[in-house]
Amino acid sequence: MKEALKHGSCCENTYRDLQLVLKPVANTMKMIASCILLAVCTTLVASHHFHTNRCLPAMGKYPFDDQKFSGDWYVVSRAFRPDEFGPLKCDKVHYSAELVGNLTRSTMDIHVKQEDGTEQHWMGKGQAMLPGYSSTTSMAWKNSDIDQWHSVARHAVLATDYDSYALIHACLERYDGSTDDFSKVVFNMIWSRTAALDAAMLKTLKSIMSSFDLEDDDWYDVPNTDC
C-alpha cells in the first residue's frame, strides 16, 4: 500500500478520504475498500494529471474470474465525457464470457430507460487483450435500432468483489475528418449487483475513482427504480 501511495498525491488524498469515510464502518468493509484502493491506485497512478485527447492505458483487475463476474449488474453511478445519453431511470447490464481459442470473448447486453420512458438496448462484444487477462478487453458496441457496430473501446474492470460492486473504465478514440481533430469518449461507471448500493460504499468508490480527475458533481446516480 505504501509503495502505491508514493507515486502520486491523488492516491494519498484518496487514502485520507477513504479513512474518513470508513471510520464508522465495520472492519470488513475497511479491508475491502483498502484492497480496492490499492488495486485502482497502482493502475491509474501513471495516467493521473495527464490531459490528452488520446485514451491512456488502464489495465483491469488481475487475477480476474470472468465466470464469477458473469450475470446481472446495475449501473448505479456513471461519469461520461461527453455524456451523450442524458439522465436515465434504469441502466442494467447482463455480462457473460466464454473462452474462444486462447482468448476470452465477452458479451454485454445493456438495457437503458431514459427519464421520458424511452428504452434502448445496446450490445457489447469484447475480446481479451491477452490470454488469461479477461478483465481488459477491446469492446465493440451496437445499438439495437441500428445494425452497425461502433468504434472499438478499451474496456477494463478495474476492481470487483463479484458479489456487490465493480469499478469500470472504458475509453474510445474518434477522428473528425472535417475538422482534422482527434477526440475521446470516456466512460467511468460503478456497477452493483443490486439496483442501489449502500450510500457509504458508493461515496467511497467515487472517491477512489477520483484518480481519473473526477469531481463529485461529475457523477450521475442512476435510480434504477423502473427496470
HELIX and SHEET records of a PDB file:
HELIX    1   1 LYS A    2  LYS A    6  1                                   5    
HELIX    2   2 SER A    9  LEU A   22  1                                  14    
HELIX    3   3 ASN A   27  LEU A   44  1                                  18    
HELIX    4   4 ASP A   66  PHE A   69  1                                   4    
HELIX    5   5 ALA A  199  ILE A  208  1                                  10    
HELIX    6   6 MET A  209  PHE A  212  5                                   4    
HELIX    7   7 ASP A  216  ASP A  218  5                                   3    
SHEET    1   A 9 TYR A 220  ASP A 221  0                                        
SHEET    2   A 9 GLY A  71  ARG A  81 -1                                        
SHEET    3   A 9 LEU A  88  VAL A 100 -1                                        
SHEET    4   A 9 LEU A 103  GLN A 114 -1                                        
SHEET    5   A 9 GLU A 119  LEU A 130 -1                                        
SHEET    6   A 9 TYR A 133  ASN A 143 -1                                        
SHEET    7   A 9 ALA A 153  THR A 160 -1                                        
SHEET    8   A 9 TYR A 165  ASP A 176 -1                                        
SHEET    9   A 9 ASP A 181  SER A 192 -1                                        
END                                                                             
